[in-house]
Every structure is written in structure tokens, then in C-alpha cells.
Amino acid sequence: MFKNLKQKCALVFLSATPLSAFAHAGHDHHSNWSFLIHAIWLAPIILVGYIIMNVMKNKKSPSKGK
């Protein structure tokens, strides 16, 4: 119960925090290239999440060949 509560609290806190608070020196969210830079490191994370979801979905569905 508390684990779920901690996750929800962290999500609310992080979503309410402005992006400038996450930035450090040399990290410009207002740059024209910022979307591309973030997409480059987010793409593998999204791909892995998609693969994991498909693997779990295939494990849950009964095989029709047997």
C-alpha cells in the first residue's frame, strides 16, 4: 500500500516541478535541438517498454496451436 502511495506522491511532485529545475548548467530546454536530443535517449526506453509489454501480453494469452 505504501509503495503505491510513494509512487503516486513522487509522480505528482515531479509533474508539478518545472523542467528548469531538472536542468543543469549546459542543459538548455529552450534550444532548437532539445527535442531531438531528448528523443534520442527516450527512444530506446520506449522501445524496451513496448517489447516488454508485447512479451508479457504473449505470455498471458493461451497458445492456440496446442
Backbone as XML, in Angstrom:
<?xml version="1.0"?>
<chain id="A" units="angstrom">
  <residue number="1" name="MET">
    <atom name="N" x="0.815" y="-1.187" z="0.000"/>
    <atom name="CA" x="0.000" y="0.000" z="0.000"/>
    <atom name="C" x="0.866" y="1.260" z="0.000"/>
  </residue>
  <residue number="2" name="PHE">
    <atom name="N" x="1.896" y="1.294" z="0.839"/>
    <atom name="CA" x="2.729" y="2.482" z="0.930"/>
    <atom name="C" x="3.602" y="2.657" z="-0.305"/>
  </residue>
  <residue number="3" name="LYS">
    <atom name="N" x="3.979" y="1.547" z="-0.932"/>
    <atom name="CA" x="4.790" y="1.643" z="-2.138"/>
    <atom name="C" x="4.006" y="2.373" z="-3.227"/>
  </residue>
  <residue number="4" name="ASN">
    <atom name="N" x="2.750" y="2.008" z="-3.394"/>
    <atom name="CA" x="1.910" y="2.647" z="-4.393"/>
    <atom name="C" x="1.703" y="4.120" z="-4.050"/>
  </residue>
  <residue number="5" name="LEU">
    <atom name="N" x="1.522" y="4.423" z="-2.788"/>
    <atom name="CA" x="1.333" y="5.800" z="-2.340"/>
    <atom name="C" x="2.589" y="6.624" z="-2.602"/>
  </residue>
  <residue number="6" name="LYS">
    <atom name="N" x="3.755" y="6.045" z="-2.333"/>
    <atom name="CA" x="5.014" y="6.748" z="-2.581"/>
    <atom name="C" x="5.182" y="7.040" z="-4.063"/>
  </residue>
  <residue number="7" name="GLN">
    <atom name="N" x="4.824" y="6.081" z="-4.911"/>
    <atom name="CA" x="4.942" y="6.288" z="-6.351"/>
    <atom name="C" x="4.015" y="7.396" z="-6.820"/>
  </residue>
  <residue number="8" name="LYS">
    <atom name="N" x="2.798" y="7.416" z="-6.305"/>
    <atom name="CA" x="1.845" y="8.461" z="-6.691"/>
    <atom name="C" x="2.319" y="9.832" z="-6.224"/>
  </residue>
  <residue number="9" name="CYS">
    <atom name="N" x="2.826" y="9.901" z="-5.006"/>
    <atom name="CA" x="3.324" y="11.178" z="-4.482"/>
    <atom name="C" x="4.519" y="11.666" z="-5.302"/>
  </residue>
  <residue number="10" name="ALA">
    <atom name="N" x="5.417" y="10.760" z="-5.641"/>
    <atom name="CA" x="6.576" y="11.134" z="-6.449"/>
    <atom name="C" x="6.138" y="11.616" z="-7.825"/>
  </residue>
  <residue number="11" name="LEU">
    <atom name="N" x="5.165" y="10.949" z="-8.420"/>
    <atom name="CA" x="4.667" y="11.345" z="-9.734"/>
    <atom name="C" x="4.047" y="12.736" z="-9.688"/>
  </residue>
  <residue number="12" name="VAL">
    <atom name="N" x="3.239" y="12.998" z="-8.680"/>
    <atom name="CA" x="2.611" y="14.320" z="-8.540"/>
    <atom name="C" x="3.680" y="15.390" z="-8.317"/>
  </residue>
  <residue number="13" name="PHE">
    <atom name="N" x="4.640" y="15.109" z="-7.451"/>
    <atom name="CA" x="5.697" y="16.077" z="-7.165"/>
    <atom name="C" x="6.526" y="16.373" z="-8.410"/>
  </residue>
  <residue number="14" name="LEU">
    <atom name="N" x="6.938" y="15.327" z="-9.123"/>
    <atom name="CA" x="7.781" y="15.526" z="-10.297"/>
    <atom name="C" x="7.029" y="16.194" z="-11.440"/>
  </residue>
  <residue number="15" name="SER">
    <atom name="N" x="5.743" y="15.903" z="-11.584"/>
    <atom name="CA" x="4.987" y="16.536" z="-12.659"/>
    <atom name="C" x="4.682" y="17.998" z="-12.341"/>
  </residue>
  <residue number="16" name="ALA">
    <atom name="N" x="4.688" y="18.365" z="-11.069"/>
    <atom name="CA" x="4.440" y="19.754" z="-10.682"/>
    <atom name="C" x="5.715" y="20.591" z="-10.688"/>
  </residue>
  <residue number="17" name="THR">
    <atom name="N" x="6.864" y="19.947" z="-10.789"/>
    <atom name="CA" x="8.138" y="20.651" z="-10.788"/>
    <atom name="C" x="8.445" y="21.146" z="-12.199"/>
  </residue>
  <residue number="18" name="PRO">
    <atom name="N" x="8.809" y="22.405" z="-12.362"/>
    <atom name="CA" x="9.118" y="22.915" z="-13.702"/>
    <atom name="C" x="10.367" y="22.251" z="-14.279"/>
  </residue>
  <residue number="19" name="LEU">
    <atom name="N" x="10.413" y="22.147" z="-15.605"/>
    <atom name="CA" x="11.546" y="21.499" z="-16.256"/>
    <atom name="C" x="12.860" y="22.221" z="-15.982"/>
  </residue>
  <residue number="20" name="SER">
    <atom name="N" x="12.799" y="23.511" z="-15.754"/>
    <atom name="CA" x="14.036" y="24.248" z="-15.483"/>
    <atom name="C" x="14.700" y="23.774" z="-14.192"/>
  </residue>
  <residue number="21" name="ALA">
    <atom name="N" x="13.929" y="23.197" z="-13.281"/>
    <atom name="CA" x="14.505" y="22.680" z="-12.040"/>
    <atom name="C" x="15.316" y="21.415" z="-12.286"/>
  </residue>
  <residue number="22" name="PHE">
    <atom name="N" x="15.003" y="20.685" z="-13.349"/>
    <atom name="CA" x="15.739" y="19.469" z="-13.680"/>
    <atom name="C" x="16.993" y="19.771" z="-14.492"/>
  </residue>
  <residue number="23" name="ALA">
    <atom name="N" x="17.054" y="20.955" z="-15.066"/>
    <atom name="CA" x="18.166" y="21.309" z="-15.942"/>
    <atom name="C" x="19.398" y="21.658" z="-15.114"/>
  </residue>
  <residue number="24" name="HIS">
    <atom name="N" x="20.549" y="21.416" z="-15.688"/>
    <atom name="CA" x="21.806" y="21.787" z="-15.056"/>
    <atom name="C" x="22.558" y="22.694" z="-16.025"/>
  </residue>
  <residue number="25" name="ALA">
    <atom name="N" x="23.669" y="23.208" z="-15.624"/>
    <atom name="CA" x="24.440" y="24.094" z="-16.497"/>
    <atom name="C" x="24.797" y="23.362" z="-17.788"/>
  </residue>
  <residue number="26" name="GLY">
    <atom name="N" x="24.545" y="23.994" z="-18.903"/>
    <atom name="CA" x="24.827" y="23.370" z="-20.191"/>
    <atom name="C" x="23.677" y="22.521" z="-20.695"/>
  </residue>
  <residue number="27" name="HIS">
    <atom name="N" x="22.564" y="22.535" z="-20.009"/>
    <atom name="CA" x="21.399" y="21.728" z="-20.383"/>
    <atom name="C" x="20.260" y="22.694" z="-20.679"/>
  </residue>
  <residue number="28" name="ASP">
    <atom name="N" x="20.056" y="23.010" z="-21.945"/>
    <atom name="CA" x="19.113" y="24.049" z="-22.334"/>
    <atom name="C" x="17.856" y="23.437" z="-22.937"/>
  </residue>
  <residue number="29" name="HIS">
    <atom name="N" x="16.738" y="23.573" z="-22.248"/>
    <atom name="CA" x="15.467" y="23.068" z="-22.765"/>
    <atom name="C" x="14.857" y="24.014" z="-23.788"/>
  </residue>
  <residue number="30" name="HIS">
    <atom name="N" x="15.422" y="25.192" z="-23.949"/>
    <atom name="CA" x="14.889" y="26.150" z="-24.907"/>
    <atom name="C" x="15.636" y="26.091" z="-26.235"/>
  </residue>
  <residue number="31" name="SER">
    <atom name="N" x="16.589" y="25.217" z="-26.355"/>
    <atom name="CA" x="17.341" y="25.066" z="-27.591"/>
    <atom name="C" x="16.465" y="24.454" z="-28.676"/>
  </residue>
  <residue number="32" name="ASN">
    <atom name="N" x="16.775" y="24.771" z="-29.930"/>
    <atom name="CA" x="16.052" y="24.183" z="-31.054"/>
    <atom name="C" x="16.320" y="22.684" z="-31.168"/>
  </residue>
  <residue number="33" name="TRP">
    <atom name="N" x="17.427" y="22.229" z="-30.619"/>
    <atom name="CA" x="17.818" y="20.827" z="-30.710"/>
    <atom name="C" x="17.347" y="20.003" z="-29.513"/>
  </residue>
  <residue number="34" name="SER">
    <atom name="N" x="16.731" y="20.616" z="-28.535"/>
    <atom name="CA" x="16.400" y="19.899" z="-27.298"/>
    <atom name="C" x="15.446" y="18.730" z="-27.537"/>
  </residue>
  <residue number="35" name="PHE">
    <atom name="N" x="14.467" y="18.884" z="-28.432"/>
    <atom name="CA" x="13.551" y="17.777" z="-28.698"/>
    <atom name="C" x="14.299" y="16.585" z="-29.281"/>
  </residue>
  <residue number="36" name="LEU">
    <atom name="N" x="15.179" y="16.845" z="-30.236"/>
    <atom name="CA" x="15.934" y="15.758" z="-30.862"/>
    <atom name="C" x="16.830" y="15.057" z="-29.849"/>
  </residue>
  <residue number="37" name="ILE">
    <atom name="N" x="17.487" y="15.826" z="-29.025"/>
    <atom name="CA" x="18.386" y="15.242" z="-28.023"/>
    <atom name="C" x="17.607" y="14.364" z="-27.048"/>
  </residue>
  <residue number="38" name="HIS">
    <atom name="N" x="16.441" y="14.831" z="-26.602"/>
    <atom name="CA" x="15.637" y="14.036" z="-25.681"/>
    <atom name="C" x="15.031" y="12.825" z="-26.378"/>
  </residue>
  <residue number="39" name="ALA">
    <atom name="N" x="14.663" y="12.958" z="-27.637"/>
    <atom name="CA" x="14.108" y="11.827" z="-28.384"/>
    <atom name="C" x="15.151" y="10.733" z="-28.570"/>
  </residue>
  <residue number="40" name="ILE">
    <atom name="N" x="16.406" y="11.123" z="-28.741"/>
    <atom name="CA" x="17.473" y="10.135" z="-28.948"/>
    <atom name="C" x="17.629" y="9.240" z="-27.721"/>
  </residue>
  <residue number="41" name="TRP">
    <atom name="N" x="17.561" y="9.790" z="-26.517"/>
    <atom name="CA" x="17.720" y="8.928" z="-25.348"/>
    <atom name="C" x="16.402" y="8.350" z="-24.864"/>
  </residue>
  <residue number="42" name="LEU">
    <atom name="N" x="15.273" y="8.920" z="-25.266"/>
    <atom name="CA" x="13.983" y="8.353" z="-24.868"/>
    <atom name="C" x="13.552" y="7.197" z="-25.773"/>
  </residue>
  <residue number="43" name="ALA">
    <atom name="N" x="13.973" y="7.214" z="-27.028"/>
    <atom name="CA" x="13.551" y="6.186" z="-27.982"/>
    <atom name="C" x="13.885" y="4.768" z="-27.507"/>
  </residue>
  <residue number="44" name="PRO">
    <atom name="N" x="15.103" y="4.480" z="-27.043"/>
    <atom name="CA" x="15.386" y="3.119" z="-26.570"/>
    <atom name="C" x="14.541" y="2.715" z="-25.362"/>
  </residue>
  <residue number="45" name="ILE">
    <atom name="N" x="14.246" y="3.659" z="-24.483"/>
    <atom name="CA" x="13.424" y="3.358" z="-23.311"/>
    <atom name="C" x="12.012" y="2.987" z="-23.743"/>
  </residue>
  <residue number="46" name="ILE">
    <atom name="N" x="11.457" y="3.746" z="-24.681"/>
    <atom name="CA" x="10.116" y="3.459" z="-25.191"/>
    <atom name="C" x="10.103" y="2.122" z="-25.917"/>
  </residue>
  <residue number="47" name="LEU">
    <atom name="N" x="11.137" y="1.845" z="-26.702"/>
    <atom name="CA" x="11.225" y="0.580" z="-27.435"/>
    <atom name="C" x="11.285" y="-0.610" z="-26.479"/>
  </residue>
  <residue number="48" name="VAL">
    <atom name="N" x="12.086" y="-0.519" z="-25.443"/>
    <atom name="CA" x="12.183" y="-1.606" z="-24.462"/>
    <atom name="C" x="10.840" y="-1.803" z="-23.757"/>
  </residue>
  <residue number="49" name="GLY">
    <atom name="N" x="10.173" y="-0.717" z="-23.408"/>
    <atom name="CA" x="8.851" y="-0.820" z="-22.790"/>
    <atom name="C" x="7.851" y="-1.506" z="-23.701"/>
  </residue>
  <residue number="50" name="TYR">
    <atom name="N" x="7.887" y="-1.177" z="-24.983"/>
    <atom name="CA" x="6.995" y="-1.799" z="-25.966"/>
    <atom name="C" x="7.275" y="-3.299" z="-26.084"/>
  </residue>
  <residue number="51" name="ILE">
    <atom name="N" x="8.540" y="-3.664" z="-26.130"/>
    <atom name="CA" x="8.916" y="-5.079" z="-26.236"/>
    <atom name="C" x="8.471" y="-5.840" z="-24.989"/>
  </residue>
  <residue number="52" name="ILE">
    <atom name="N" x="8.699" y="-5.277" z="-23.816"/>
    <atom name="CA" x="8.293" y="-5.939" z="-22.570"/>
    <atom name="C" x="6.786" y="-6.128" z="-22.524"/>
  </residue>
  <residue number="53" name="MET">
    <atom name="N" x="6.036" y="-5.110" z="-22.945"/>
    <atom name="CA" x="4.574" y="-5.227" z="-22.957"/>
    <atom name="C" x="4.124" y="-6.341" z="-23.895"/>
  </residue>
  <residue number="54" name="ASN">
    <atom name="N" x="4.745" y="-6.445" z="-25.068"/>
    <atom name="CA" x="4.375" y="-7.499" z="-26.011"/>
    <atom name="C" x="4.724" y="-8.882" z="-25.481"/>
  </residue>
  <residue number="55" name="VAL">
    <atom name="N" x="5.871" y="-9.017" z="-24.839"/>
    <atom name="CA" x="6.270" y="-10.311" z="-24.285"/>
    <atom name="C" x="5.300" y="-10.728" z="-23.187"/>
  </residue>
  <residue number="56" name="MET">
    <atom name="N" x="4.945" y="-9.796" z="-22.316"/>
    <atom name="CA" x="4.011" y="-10.116" z="-21.232"/>
    <atom name="C" x="2.625" y="-10.430" z="-21.789"/>
  </residue>
  <residue number="57" name="LYS">
    <atom name="N" x="2.219" y="-9.722" z="-22.813"/>
    <atom name="CA" x="0.919" y="-9.961" z="-23.437"/>
    <atom name="C" x="0.877" y="-11.354" z="-24.066"/>
  </residue>
  <residue number="58" name="ASN">
    <atom name="N" x="1.970" y="-11.754" z="-24.721"/>
    <atom name="CA" x="2.031" y="-13.076" z="-25.350"/>
    <atom name="C" x="2.096" y="-14.196" z="-24.318"/>
  </residue>
  <residue number="59" name="LYS">
    <atom name="N" x="2.694" y="-13.940" z="-23.154"/>
    <atom name="CA" x="2.737" y="-14.955" z="-22.098"/>
    <atom name="C" x="1.352" y="-15.201" z="-21.515"/>
  </residue>
  <residue number="60" name="LYS">
    <atom name="N" x="0.544" y="-14.153" z="-21.411"/>
    <atom name="CA" x="-0.780" y="-14.276" z="-20.814"/>
    <atom name="C" x="-1.776" y="-14.941" z="-21.749"/>
  </residue>
  <residue number="61" name="SER">
    <atom name="N" x="-1.622" y="-14.745" z="-23.058"/>
    <atom name="CA" x="-2.583" y="-15.322" z="-23.994"/>
    <atom name="C" x="-2.288" y="-16.809" z="-24.193"/>
  </residue>
  <residue number="62" name="PRO">
    <atom name="N" x="-3.325" y="-17.647" z="-24.173"/>
    <atom name="CA" x="-3.112" y="-19.088" z="-24.364"/>
    <atom name="C" x="-2.718" y="-19.382" z="-25.809"/>
  </residue>
  <residue number="63" name="SER">
    <atom name="N" x="-1.818" y="-20.344" z="-25.966"/>
    <atom name="CA" x="-1.395" y="-20.706" z="-27.323"/>
    <atom name="C" x="-2.495" y="-21.517" z="-27.992"/>
  </residue>
  <residue number="64" name="LYS">
    <atom name="N" x="-2.794" y="-21.188" z="-29.249"/>
    <atom name="CA" x="-3.878" y="-21.840" z="-29.970"/>
    <atom name="C" x="-3.402" y="-23.073" z="-30.728"/>
  </residue>
  <residue number="65" name="GLY">
    <atom name="N" x="-2.102" y="-23.244" z="-30.860"/>
    <atom name="CA" x="-1.562" y="-24.357" z="-31.631"/>
    <atom name="C" x="-1.597" y="-25.683" z="-30.898"/>
  </residue>
  <residue number="66" name="LYS">
    <atom name="N" x="-1.815" y="-25.696" z="-29.599"/>
    <atom name="CA" x="-1.753" y="-26.953" z="-28.841"/>
    <atom name="C" x="-3.089" y="-27.394" z="-28.363"/>
  </residue>
</chain>
